[in-house]
Amino acid sequence: MSTGPRSRVPFKRRRDGKTNYKRRLALVKSGKHRVVIRKSLNNMLIQIISSTYEGDMTIATTASKELRDMGWNFHCGNTPAAYLTGYLCGKKAKKIADEFVLDIGLQRSIKGGRNYAALKGFIDAGCKVNADENIFPPEEKLKGEIISSYYGELDDSQKEKIFSNYLKNNTDPSKMPGIFEEVKSKIDKL
């Protein structure tokens, strides 16, 4: 790194690779609230953020763990949980504004991934976000039908090995699409 009177040190978050300021400036200039989607292995977090001159203000936050109170007893980091988390956040966000802009940060944009499953749920809740329909996962993946059919194809020893946490908690993965619809209807009643 050069030193001297004319050298300029970039912002720390840029040096650490945590913020792309050019992309962030474009999002802030849109004048719309941002839908910030963050994922980990076990959870999804969706926030509605408003940018002001004083800094960013978080208006609403939804975590996938909130689905547990509604009867979701499956993993909170899978695609159906991401969709339901986005759907729940969309119901909260409808009271705030109509149009939003997506912010996935530095996460990789993968067609049909959990980020876009959450965005699909957010849009299905009645919020407007400019997004192409081709990036969303297929409907059977969103509802968990792929997981339940995969579970049905396995023999008992493979089920115990792959779905051991579900079986330990007395949860049947073959019932995931039905429970998905129940949780979605509970969110609609909120």
N, C-alpha and C positions, 0 to 999 in steps of 0.2 A: 504494500500500500504506500502510495506516495505521501510525502509530507512536505509542507511548505506553505507560503502565504496564499497561493492560488488553488491549493487542493481543497476538495470538498468531501466531507465524510457523509455517506448516505445515511438515511434514518436507520435506527437500530432494527426495526421490524423488517426493513428491506434487506439489510445485511444478513439477518437470521433466516430469511426466506419465508417469513410469516405473512407478509402483506404485499400484494401487487397494487401499488398506489395508482397506476394508470387505470386499471380495471375498476378499482374502488371509486375513483373520481368520476368515471362514466356512470356508475350506479347512482352516486349521490346527485349528479347533475340531472338525472331523470326526474327528480322531484317527487318520486313515488316512494311509498314505504317499501322496505326490503323484506323479502321472505328469506331468512337465513336458515339454511338446512345444514346441520352437522350430524355426522354419524360416527359411532364407535362400533366395536364388535358386538356389544350387548344392548345398545340403546340408540335411539334417534332423538335429536333435539331440534325443534323448529321454533324460531323466534321471529316476531314482527318488530322491525327496528326502524325508527325514524331518525334521519340525519338532520342535525341542526348545527348552527355555527358554534355552539358551546360543546358539541360532541354528539355521539350517538345516544339515543334513548330507547331502551327496550320497552315496548308497549305490551306485548303478550309473549308468553313462553309456554310451550307444550312439550312435554317429555313422554316418551313411549311408556314409561312406568305408570303414567296415569291410566293406561288401559287396564291395568290390573284391577282397579276399582270397578270397572265395568264388566268384568268377567273374562278378560283375556288371560288365560293361564298358560299360554305358549311363550316361546322366546320373544323378547322385545326388540331384537335386532334383525329380524328377518323381513322379507318384502311385504307380507300382509300387515305386519305391525307398523312398518313405515307408512303404508297407505293409510291405515287407521289413524296414525298420529297426525299425518297431514290433513286428514278429513276433520279431526277434532280441532286442529289449529285453524283450519279454514272457517269452521263454525264460529270460533271466537273472533276471527279477523273480519268477518262480515259486518260486525258491529263497529269496526274501526274505519274501514275504507273499502272502496270497490276494486281499485286497481293496484297491483303490486309488481315488483320486479324481483326476479330470482337472484339469489346470491349463494353460490355453493363454495365460495372461497377458493382455496388452493386444492380442493379435492378434485380428483380426476373425473371428468365427465364421461360416464359409461352409459351407452344406450341400454335402456331397460334395467338400470341399476336402482338401488334403494333410494337414492336422491330423487330420481324421477318418479318413483312410486309414491314418495311423499308429496311431490309436486302434483301428481295426478289426483291424490286425495284432496289436496288443497283446492284444486280447480273444481273437482266434483262437488265440493261444499258450497260452491257458488261464487268464488272469488275469481277475478280476472288476472291472469298472468300470461304474457306473450310467450308461448311455447309451441313447438312443433309436435303434432300428435305421434309422429314416428318414434320419438325417443322414449315413450312410455312403455312399461312392461305389458305383456299380454294379460288379458282379463283373468285367465286361469291361474297365472302366477300371482296376481294381486290378491285373489281370494284364497290362495293356499291349496288349490286343487292339485297342483303339481306335487306338493309335499305329501298330501294324503294319498294320491295314487302311487307315489314312490313307496310309501309305507306299506301299502297293500301288496306290492310286488315282492317284498322281502320275506324270507322265512324267519322263524322265531329267533334263531341265534343272531341273525343280522339285525333284527329289530332291537334286540337287547343291547347290541353293540353300538349302533348308530343313534338310536333314540332313547338311550338309557336315562337321561335326565327327565324326559317326558314320562317314561314308564315309572320312574321312581316317585314322581309327583302324582301318579294315577291320572295322567292325561293321555287321551287317545288321539294321536295325530290324524287319524282318519276322519275325525269330527271337526277338523279345522275350518272347512268352508261353512259349516253350519254355525259355529261359534263366531266366525267372522261376520256373518249376516246379523247375528244377535247383537254384537257389539256395535255394529254400524247403525242398527235401529235405535240402540240406546243413545248414541251420539246425536241422532236426528231429534230425539225428544228433548235434548238440552236447550 
